[in-house]
Amino acid sequence: MLLSATDKETLRQLLCDLQRFTLEAILTERTKRSTNELAAITEETAADVIYAIDTIADQAIFKWFEDHWSTEWPVQIIMEGLDDAHTLCFPLGTKIEDTTLKCIIDPIDGTRGIMYDKRSAWILAGIAPQRGSANTLADIEVSAMTEIPTTRQWRADQLSATRGGGMLATAFDIRNDFSQAPVELQPSKANDVQHAFGTICRFFPAGSTLLAQIEEQLWETLYGDSTDGTPLVFNDQYISSGGQFYEILSGHDRFIADIRPIAFRVLDIEENLSAHPYDVCCALILEEAGCILEHPDGSPLNCPLDTTSAVNWVAYANEDLARHIRPALKGVLAKLVP
């Protein structure tokens, strides 16, 4: 199925509406529950642990699709919390062979941070023409991501993009009936990471020693040792792929690499601690903003649209940074994780 520019814009608006509805449901429900209640484990899937706050988002998403999804766009849903063997299509009752679209969703990316009210999480979604099991990340034509703010914040940003149509960024004022206004986001134009943020992800104890060694050797290769002991590069372990994408898009970070599957392979650790396709389903937004998102070997980032595949990804704020860091990263990986 080929999507016209008008089709893609319609779908972009639908994803934005879905995410606003989900955001409002989460903000409403969390006022009624304690931190311990939000952090209660409700399920463990092949991909991740599902917490009580996740089920709030899941239920909101299901309700929105039931109430608002048009029969014009029969769609299959791929979503964290749903096993790959589970088929969910809207309008309800639609057979998978009759769907024309596939929508991949992460209801809450950054659950652990938001359920303890530490840092924003994100609702992520992307839509691709239906190609069955052949669908990959490269097929996504429309993406949207919406911030779930902590209780200390008044603003929730929403970013979206259509392929070839650029990125749109707006912000909700959650104090004022979700009034919405455009915001300006600008990825960094710098050509190095000195005295700035660049991160190799290591969110959990498993694999963190090796990942820290990779990061340390990367910066030593590029910049050597600081002559006065002052750190030359800072890292930020934001436990949310969508949140990390936002940090690149907003100019806060210049380089982020989530290469946990590479490290886990060497260490023989289960890969369910890794990023999955739904975590990177908003890659299109970075591409449309002019950022570089790729595999650690420098090839284009791609993966199946499922819930279990482990994904390695590297994000650079611009092409100059990619040219600067990529060779050193490849060299360090060849040495430490051959």
ChimeraX attribute file (.defattr): number of C-alpha atoms within 10 A of each C-alpha:
attribute: neighborCount
match mode: 1-to-1
recipient: residues
	/A:1	9
	/A:2	10
	/A:3	14
	/A:4	9
	/A:5	14
	/A:6	9
	/A:7	13
	/A:8	21
	/A:9	17
	/A:10	12
	/A:11	21
	/A:12	22
	/A:13	16
	/A:14	17
	/A:15	24
	/A:16	21
	/A:17	15
	/A:18	23
	/A:19	27
	/A:20	21
	/A:21	16
	/A:22	26
	/A:23	25
	/A:24	15
	/A:25	16
	/A:26	21
	/A:27	16
	/A:28	12
	/A:29	13
	/A:30	16
	/A:31	10
	/A:32	9
	/A:33	13
	/A:34	11
	/A:35	14
	/A:36	11
	/A:37	14
	/A:38	23
	/A:39	19
	/A:40	14
	/A:41	14
	/A:42	13
	/A:43	13
	/A:44	11
	/A:45	14
	/A:46	14
	/A:47	21
	/A:48	17
	/A:49	16
	/A:50	18
	/A:51	20
	/A:52	19
	/A:53	25
	/A:54	25
	/A:55	18
	/A:56	21
	/A:57	23
	/A:58	21
	/A:59	14
	/A:60	20
	/A:61	20
	/A:62	15
	/A:63	15
	/A:64	15
	/A:65	18
	/A:66	13
	/A:67	10
	/A:68	13
	/A:69	17
	/A:70	13
	/A:71	11
	/A:72	9
	/A:73	15
	/A:74	21
	/A:75	29
	/A:76	25
	/A:77	20
	/A:78	25
	/A:79	23
	/A:80	28
	/A:81	22
	/A:82	17
	/A:83	15
	/A:84	16
	/A:85	8
	/A:86	9
	/A:87	12
	/A:88	19
	/A:89	20
	/A:90	21
	/A:91	20
	/A:92	13
	/A:93	8
	/A:94	15
	/A:95	15
	/A:96	19
	/A:97	12
	/A:98	12
	/A:99	20
	/A:100	18
	/A:101	22
	/A:102	25
	/A:103	23
	/A:104	28
	/A:105	30
	/A:106	28
	/A:107	29
	/A:108	29
	/A:109	27
	/A:110	22
	/A:111	25
	/A:112	19
	/A:113	16
	/A:114	23
	/A:115	24
	/A:116	14
	/A:117	15
	/A:118	13
	/A:119	21
	/A:120	26
	/A:121	27
	/A:122	29
	/A:123	27
	/A:124	29
	/A:125	29
	/A:126	32
	/A:127	27
	/A:128	25
	/A:129	19
	/A:130	22
	/A:131	15
	/A:132	15
	/A:133	9
	/A:134	9
	/A:135	17
	/A:136	18
	/A:137	23
	/A:138	16
	/A:139	20
	/A:140	25
	/A:141	23
	/A:142	30
	/A:143	30
	/A:144	33
	/A:145	30
	/A:146	30
	/A:147	25
	/A:148	28
	/A:149	21
	/A:150	19
	/A:151	14
	/A:152	9
	/A:153	13
	/A:154	14
	/A:155	19
	/A:156	21
	/A:157	20
	/A:158	24
	/A:159	23
	/A:160	27
	/A:161	28
	/A:162	24
	/A:163	18
	/A:164	12
	/A:165	14
	/A:166	15
	/A:167	21
	/A:168	18
	/A:169	17
	/A:170	16
	/A:171	20
	/A:172	21
	/A:173	15
	/A:174	17
	/A:175	10
	/A:176	10
	/A:177	8
	/A:178	15
	/A:179	11
	/A:180	16
	/A:181	11
	/A:182	13
	/A:183	13
	/A:184	9
	/A:185	18
	/A:186	13
	/A:187	21
	/A:188	21
	/A:189	14
	/A:190	15
	/A:191	16
	/A:192	20
	/A:193	20
	/A:194	16
	/A:195	11
	/A:196	17
	/A:197	19
	/A:198	24
	/A:199	23
	/A:200	23
	/A:201	22
	/A:202	23
	/A:203	17
	/A:204	10
	/A:205	7
	/A:206	16
	/A:207	21
	/A:208	17
	/A:209	12
	/A:210	18
	/A:211	21
	/A:212	15
	/A:213	13
	/A:214	21
	/A:215	22
	/A:216	16
	/A:217	18
	/A:218	22
	/A:219	20
	/A:220	14
	/A:221	15
	/A:222	16
	/A:223	14
	/A:224	12
	/A:225	14
	/A:226	11
	/A:227	8
	/A:228	6
	/A:229	7
	/A:230	9
	/A:231	12
	/A:232	17
	/A:233	17
	/A:234	13
	/A:235	15
	/A:236	16
	/A:237	13
	/A:238	19
	/A:239	21
	/A:240	22
	/A:241	25
	/A:242	28
	/A:243	21
	/A:244	23
	/A:245	23
	/A:246	23
	/A:247	22
	/A:248	28
	/A:249	25
	/A:250	16
	/A:251	16
	/A:252	17
	/A:253	25
	/A:254	28
	/A:255	27
	/A:256	25
	/A:257	22
	/A:258	24
	/A:259	23
	/A:260	26
	/A:261	23
	/A:262	21
	/A:263	22
	/A:264	21
	/A:265	13
	/A:266	13
	/A:267	13
	/A:268	11
	/A:269	14
	/A:270	11
	/A:271	20
	/A:272	17
	/A:273	18
	/A:274	22
	/A:275	24
	/A:276	25
	/A:277	27
	/A:278	29
	/A:279	26
	/A:280	27
	/A:281	29
	/A:282	31
	/A:283	26
	/A:284	28
	/A:285	26
	/A:286	23
	/A:287	17
	/A:288	18
	/A:289	19
	/A:290	18
	/A:291	25
	/A:292	23
	/A:293	28
	/A:294	19
	/A:295	17
	/A:296	20
	/A:297	17
	/A:298	17
	/A:299	9
	/A:300	13
	/A:301	21
	/A:302	19
	/A:303	18
	/A:304	19
	/A:305	28
	/A:306	22
	/A:307	26
	/A:308	21
	/A:309	18
	/A:310	20
	/A:311	23
	/A:312	23
	/A:313	22
	/A:314	22
	/A:315	27
	/A:316	29
	/A:317	30
	/A:318	21
	/A:319	16
	/A:320	14
	/A:321	21
	/A:322	23
	/A:323	14
	/A:324	15
	/A:325	20
	/A:326	16
	/A:327	14
	/A:328	17
	/A:329	24
	/A:330	14
	/A:331	15
	/A:332	19
	/A:333	19
	/A:334	11
	/A:335	10
	/A:336	14
	/A:337	15
	/A:338	9
